[in-house]
Amino acid sequence: MPESTRPAPTDKSGLYAPYFEGLTQGQIKVQQCANCSAVLWPPQDMCPECYATSLDWVEASNEGTIYTYSVYNRAFHPAFKELLPYGAVSVRVSPGATILGEYGGDPADIEVGQTVRAEFFQTAPGVALIRWMPSDLSTPAPNQPTTKE
Ligand SMILES: [Zn+2]
């Protein structure tokens, strides 16, 4: 099944626009308060620390550590059936955001604290998403799509 049949974010405007734009360029971008430097994730209109509305977008690291994860043994959308079982991981990246994405290795190998790095793949025209790869793997696992942005 081609990756283009996967569900993709349809609203790339608004608060998340810089994030989705960054993904198409192979960058993870997160908000940072221009006043107090707090990292805001998910993106917001106002800093919850100092109430400033002057917020910047900064590039986060493409490498991080797994904070938590889930392994899916049942597809909740037909497009994911061929990936079963697959993992979804929340990854802590510098400067302080937790970014969700698909896990690109064998889900049996996922461990909290594991170092992973982001690969970016096109899931629809103009839409890229993150696949977190174990740092010791240089290519996606055989059951994973290989399209790479
Ligand atoms: Zn602030």
Residues whose N, C-alpha, C, O or C-beta is under 5 A from the ligand:
A	BS01	ZN	C33 N35 C36 S37 A38 C47 E49 C50 Y51 A52
